[in-house]
Amino acid sequence: MSSATVPLVESVREVAREQVAPAAAGVDRDRLFPESSMRALAQRGALGLLVPETSGGAGGGLAALVEACEAVGAACASSGMVFLMHSVAAATVAGGEGERAGEYLEAMAAGDTLGTLAFSERGTGAHFYAPELAAERENGGVRISGRKSFVTSGGHADVYLVLVKAGDGEELDCYAVGGDDGVQFEGSWEGLGMAGNSSVAAQFDCLVDDAARIGAAGEGQGLVFGTVAPVFLAGLAAVNVGIASAALATTVEHASGRRYSDGGSLAEIQSIQHALADMEITTRAARLVVNDAARLGDAGDEGALVALMASKVIATEAATSVTQIALEVCGGQGYTSALPIERHLRDARAGAVMAPTNGVLRNWIGKALAGLPVP
Ligand SMILES: Cc1cc2nc3c(=O)[nH]c(=O)nc-3n(C[C@H](O)[C@H](O)[C@H](O)COP(=O)(O)OP(=O)(O)OC[C@H]3O[C@@H](n4cnc5c(N)ncnc54)[C@H](O)[C@@H]3O)c2cc1C
């Protein structure tokens, strides 16, 4: 991690601990978008973590992102998701450039603009990199008309990066669309976990100009695999390390503090000690893999993409396993909202099904190892 981003990451950890974590139970219970947590992060400059310094950001890379995402994800997974999708959007705008990129990036770094991605569609599901929605030329501009699904921060973000087929060709374009520029959001997020992430469907019918395109014409696929995928994979992996570490901390505290009538504690039972050890071993290993993949990504190592893909699978499966053990250790109390374990368990289940899903990643890792083209 570059020395310039160290104080910002430290500041993110402090905000996560002091402002994001206390709001997490309410965000989950009432399925609230984590507005105040995002404002607190914005005030510390965290929304500019991946924005280049020339546009007022911190110029951070994947190493800084994974530290920040772990901290926010541990405090509140819904906030971690929202922070992550904003950071992916910022990195995409910075990576693709475009006539208005500087304007978007400055507003993101200042904390005035929250970004997200509107890539997924019902018709292509987990294969978000192959949209059917096509941009049509109209009156010198581009009409984007159709439905995107699962848009995190839907209805709350200010700018939506929309992936579309470029006209009648097979190439892809990515456009930045403002939340007020002809977007209707459908319903509310009713998912098992990540209750506050507002991942809703969005109906687009808007006319944008070419200046709103991110990246050169037809270069959407390059942006998806060159920028979106690495940043998303690293960040989501780190959010899941955060979920696992939060579940571990709560479980250790509960096992140590829970006493029976004979004075003995849960932590004194050997099988419970083994369970705590398994949680620690799994979380620690996942964190190392994620940090290493981020380091390789920042260094532009040729093995970085496989490392990042593997880190997402490892970290999301680690979070599922650790939260499952946490539930068993904390027993009936863990099953109720008296402890945050049931929340962590629900939040952890989202990671594997978020695209690139773990099933698709296994295909891609195998292909990459065999020297076959990905996807
Ligand atoms: C909490 C949450 C937040 C999200 N946020 C965003 C967002 O901000 N922006 C956005 O664009 N999208 C977002 N998504 C969407 C997500 O990335 C996926 O596109 C979506 O979950 C796909 O769901 P589906 O039911 O259509 O999957 P389907 O395509 O129906 O897949 C179902 C299952 O089949 C498996 N499968 C399908 N094809 C293959 C294959 N070829 N090989 C192996 N396995 C396969 C998948 O792994 C998956 O487990 C979000 C999703 C969730 C759950």
The ligand as a Tripos MOL2 file, in Angstrom:
@<TRIPOS>MOLECULE
LIG
   53    58     1     0     0
SMALL
NO_CHARGES

@<TRIPOS>ATOM
      1 C1        -26.3240   -8.5370   -2.8160 C.3       1 LIG1
      2 C2        -26.1250   -8.4500   -4.2990 C.ar      1 LIG1
      3 C3        -25.6540   -7.2690   -4.8440 C.ar      1 LIG1
      4 C4        -25.4590   -7.1480   -6.2250 C.ar      1 LIG1
      5 N1        -25.0290   -5.9460   -6.7420 N.ar      1 LIG1
      6 C5        -24.9140   -5.7900   -8.0860 C.ar      1 LIG1
      7 C6        -24.5540   -4.5130   -8.6550 C.ar      1 LIG1
      8 O1        -24.3040   -3.5360   -7.9340 O.2       1 LIG1
      9 N2        -24.4970   -4.3950   -9.9980 N.ar      1 LIG1
     10 C7        -24.7530   -5.4390  -10.8230 C.ar      1 LIG1
     11 O2        -24.6680   -5.2650  -12.0360 O.2       1 LIG1
     12 N3        -25.1030   -6.6620  -10.3330 N.ar      1 LIG1
     13 C8        -25.1940   -6.8530   -8.9860 C.ar      1 LIG1
     14 N4        -25.5800   -8.0810   -8.4680 N.ar      1 LIG1
     15 C9        -25.9180   -9.1560   -9.3940 C.3       1 LIG1
     16 C10       -24.9460  -10.3210   -9.3800 C.3       1 LIG1
     17 O3        -23.6580   -9.8780   -9.6430 O.3       1 LIG1
     18 C11       -25.3630  -11.4030  -10.3780 C.3       1 LIG1
     19 O4        -25.4580  -10.8940  -11.6590 O.3       1 LIG1
     20 C12       -26.6640  -12.0030  -10.0050 C.3       1 LIG1
     21 O5        -26.6210  -12.3860   -8.6520 O.3       1 LIG1
     22 C13       -26.9490  -13.2000  -10.9060 C.3       1 LIG1
     23 O6        -28.1260  -13.8280  -10.4040 O.3       1 LIG1
     24 P1        -28.9790  -14.8660  -11.2900 P.3       1 LIG1
     25 O7        -29.9920  -15.4290  -10.3580 O.co2     1 LIG1
     26 O8        -29.4620  -14.2210  -12.5320 O.co2     1 LIG1
     27 O9        -27.8760  -15.9560  -11.6400 O.3       1 LIG1
     28 P2        -27.9480  -17.1040  -12.7480 P.3       1 LIG1
     29 O10       -27.2640  -16.6630  -13.9900 O.co2     1 LIG1
     30 O11       -29.3410  -17.6190  -12.8700 O.co2     1 LIG1
     31 O12       -27.0280  -18.2460  -12.0810 O.3       1 LIG1
     32 C14       -27.5310  -19.1570  -11.0940 C.3       1 LIG1
     33 C15       -26.4050  -20.0260  -10.6030 C.3       1 LIG1
     34 O13       -25.9090  -20.7980  -11.7050 O.3       1 LIG1
     35 C16       -24.5130  -20.7000  -11.7750 C.3       1 LIG1
     36 N5        -24.0680  -20.6000  -13.1710 N.ar      1 LIG1
     37 C17       -24.6600  -19.9420  -14.1930 C.ar      1 LIG1
     38 N6        -23.9260  -20.0730  -15.3120 N.ar      1 LIG1
     39 C18       -22.8340  -20.8110  -14.9800 C.ar      1 LIG1
     40 C19       -21.7200  -21.2810  -15.7240 C.ar      1 LIG1
     41 N7        -21.5620  -21.0170  -17.0240 N.pl3     1 LIG1
     42 N8        -20.8000  -22.0020  -15.0760 N.ar      1 LIG1
     43 C20       -20.9350  -22.3020  -13.7590 C.ar      1 LIG1
     44 N9        -21.9830  -21.8910  -12.9980 N.ar      1 LIG1
     45 C21       -22.9190  -21.1520  -13.6230 C.ar      1 LIG1
     46 C22       -24.1300  -19.3950  -11.0780 C.3       1 LIG1
     47 O14       -22.8420  -19.5560  -10.4800 O.3       1 LIG1
     48 C23       -25.2200  -19.2420  -10.0400 C.3       1 LIG1
     49 O15       -24.7930  -19.7890   -8.8170 O.3       1 LIG1
     50 C24       -25.7510   -8.2520   -7.0840 C.ar      1 LIG1
     51 C25       -26.2160   -9.4450   -6.5320 C.ar      1 LIG1
     52 C26       -26.3950   -9.5680   -5.1600 C.ar      1 LIG1
     53 C27       -26.8830  -10.8750   -4.5960 C.3       1 LIG1
@<TRIPOS>BOND
     1     1     2 1
     2     2     3 ar
     3     2    52 ar
     4     3     4 ar
     5     4     5 ar
     6     4    50 ar
     7     5     6 ar
     8     6     7 ar
     9     6    13 1
    10     7     8 2
    11     7     9 ar
    12     9    10 ar
    13    10    11 2
    14    10    12 ar
    15    12    13 ar
    16    13    14 ar
    17    14    15 1
    18    14    50 ar
    19    15    16 1
    20    16    17 1
    21    16    18 1
    22    18    19 1
    23    18    20 1
    24    20    21 1
    25    20    22 1
    26    22    23 1
    27    23    24 1
    28    24    25 2
    29    24    26 1
    30    24    27 1
    31    27    28 1
    32    28    29 2
    33    28    30 1
    34    28    31 1
    35    31    32 1
    36    32    33 1
    37    33    34 1
    38    33    48 1
    39    34    35 1
    40    35    36 1
    41    35    46 1
    42    36    37 ar
    43    36    45 ar
    44    37    38 ar
    45    38    39 ar
    46    39    40 ar
    47    39    45 ar
    48    40    41 1
    49    40    42 ar
    50    42    43 ar
    51    43    44 ar
    52    44    45 ar
    53    46    47 1
    54    46    48 1
    55    48    49 1
    56    50    51 ar
    57    51    52 ar
    58    52    53 1
@<TRIPOS>SUBSTRUCTURE
     1 LIG1         1 GROUP 0 **** ****
